[in-house]
Amino acid sequence: MFDLKTLVRPNILALKPYSSARDEFKGDEGIFLDANENPFGTLNRYPNSDQKNLKQKLTAYNGIANNNTFVGNGSDEIIDLIYRIFCNPEKDKALTFTPTFGMYQVAADINDIALITLPLNDEFQINRNDLTSYFEDENLKLIFICSPNNPTGNCFNKSDIEFILKNFKGIVIIDEAYADFSDQQSWQNSFEAYPNLIVIQTFSKAWALAAARIGIAYANDEIIQLLNNVKMPYNISKLNETAAIEALENRKDFEANKQIILDEKALLIQELKTLNIIKKIYPSDANFLLVEVDDANELYQNLVEQKVITRNRNSLVENCIRITVGRPEENKKLIKALTGLIGFKNLSGLNTTK
């Protein structure tokens, strides 16, 4: 039987969380003389520390209860909190599959946690056979799975994720930053079946709120309570919470813009396939494409000179650039820039015509 307490750091179990003024008084009306705030201004009051208004909107959107929902200052805060809750520095370990999102490594380094990185196979899928020997390591506390994955763009096989959830005794984190663009079913409602599961989502991608820094975690109520105990008291500003609420209330624009992105991705794939400087376009369940070329470094720099900025992923996947799907006019400029390189740039692999 899964026992969460055996995975949590003892000092976190014993932690008495900070109680803010807004925790002690829950009302919305009155003369507030309790938090040493300035009585003047429109943003002079501390925000609600548990983001109850946003959580209510999220519940109406996806049916997941408030006590199974955590709101973080971006997904990055959630990743950091998970390390801090479950991993003892210089002792415990985490595991992920590469190439993947770089913040898993950065957060591990900050918290002095060893991160084991297992390479994906040629189809960017998990090798089950590589995993079994790690499951018995009592110091391995976390497994991070980014699906759809960044930078590869693909979802991992459901059966492989289920295998990990059923056989790993620690915490499994499924990062679904790009799930809104995918046809694959989200894992957000699976924490009842798998009490060791945390699902992370974000408002930064499909909801177009990268500047607002709103990340969401879904898990059983014990894990959510631990996240609430460890987070800073007012981790989400009122401005950012309001922006997320307004986005949830404006589903029409969300769906319309998402469809434009998906349609543009399909058109972009068609156009890229016609260019002989493109060697391979990897399958994508996200709002971006991983594209293999002959020389990613040179191609990236030449696009920069034309003020078209892609992401050079050569250090993670050899000779690959990552292209985010933009507005229709932006995607046309990209294709024009790539077409202009053919036969005119003295680049290895690009000088394809006379």
JOLIN-V282124 format. One record per residue. SS is DSSP state (~ for helix, > for strand, _ for the rest). Layout:
SS
SS
This chain:
_
_
_
~
~
~
_
_
_
~
~
~
~
_
_
_
_
_
_
_
~
~
~
~
_
_
_
_
_
_
_
_
_
_
_
_
_
_
_
_
_
_
_
_
_
_
_
_
_
_
_
~
~
~
~
~
~
~
~
~
~
~
_
_
_
~
~
~
>
>
>
>
>
~
~
~
~
~
~
~
~
~
~
~
~
~
_
_
_
_
_
_
>
>
>
>
>
>
_
_
_
_
~
~
~
~
~
~
~
~
_
_
_
>
>
>
>
>
>
_
_
_
_
_
_
_
_
~
~
~
_
~
~
~
~
_
_
_
_
>
>
>
>
>
>
>
_
_
_
_
_
_
_
_
_
_
_
~
~
~
~
~
~
~
~
~
~
_
_
_
>
>
>
>
>
_
_
_
~
~
~
_
_
_
_
_
_
_
_
_
_
_
_
_
_
_
>
>
>
>
>
>
_
_
_
_
_
_
_
~
~
~
_
>
>
>
>
>
_
_
~
~
~
~
~
~
~
~
~
~
_
_
_
_
_
_
_
~
~
~
~
~
~
~
~
~
~
~
~
_
~
~
~
~
~
~
~
~
~
~
~
~
~
~
~
~
~
~
~
~
~
~
~
_
_
_
_
>
>
>
>
_
_
_
_
_
_
>
>
>
>
>
>
_
_
~
~
~
~
~
~
~
~
~
~
_
_
_
_
_
>
>
_
_
_
_
_
_
_
>
>
>
>
>
_
_
_
~
~
~
~
~
~
~
~
~
~
~
~
~
~
_
_
_
_
_
_
_
_
_
_
_
_
_
